[in-house]
Amino acid sequence: MRQYLRKTLLITSTLCLCILLAGIISAADDGTYGAYPGSPVPATGQPTVGQTTVVQQSVTSVQTGKPVIQLGSVARASNTVSSTITATYTTQAPPAAQQSVLLPYSVQTAPPAAVYYSGTFMPWTAFSQSFSANSPALWVASSQGWSWDVRCPVGGWIQNLMYVPYTGTMKLYEFYPDGSIKLYSYGFATPGYKYIWFYADTPGRHIALFTIFDKPSNYVTIDVF
């Protein structure tokens, strides 16, 4: 009896194996191999491709007192002159020895009438009492005081005013209307109010900011026409 059952089980197993092999061969012949529920089915006439993971390129931004800007692309945003505040400028070039140099500025002897701060122009007295003086800050001399946004004709020389909160390596970045960037290195700067001369050499929007010990200031826009 046991021998009979063993023979029956062997015959049954052999038949099942034959049926399974026949099914696999048949599936391979009609091109449906792997077509089980949930398996990937390539489109007719299209080659099977692997899954591609698209990684979005990150852009390093600088958080300033104004909205975040994207370095390297911000200057391409617009060449339209939009500022209504005219810069205080001169068409006479400063001495050559002062054109690429960080210069001290005495707010005691020549304080501005007003300073743009916290979203508004504040009289110098009010500004000096509320200014925290712990972060780098940048302005442009204008008809309304130290501003963040000005307009200036081609060929004008403007004073960029800045506050340096501590000693450190200072760099200034100028973004040109065509997207190019100029980097100015001033070495170690000491705390206090400073200024540099900006030359309006190219029509369009110029954007500038500086860093002290790699900490960025706010940025200013100068619309040259």
Secondary structure, 3 states (H helix, E strand, C coil): CHHHHHHHHHHHHHHHHHHHHHHHHHHHHCCCCCCCCCCCCCCCCCCCCCCCCCCCCCCCEECCCCCCEECCCHHHCCCCCCCCCEECEECCCCCHHHCCCCEECCCCCCCCCEEEECCEEEEHHHHHHHCCCCCCEEEEEECCEEECEEEECCCCEEEEEEEECCCEEEEEEEECCCCCEEEEEEEEECCEEEEEEEECCCCEEEEEEEEECCEECCCEEEEEC
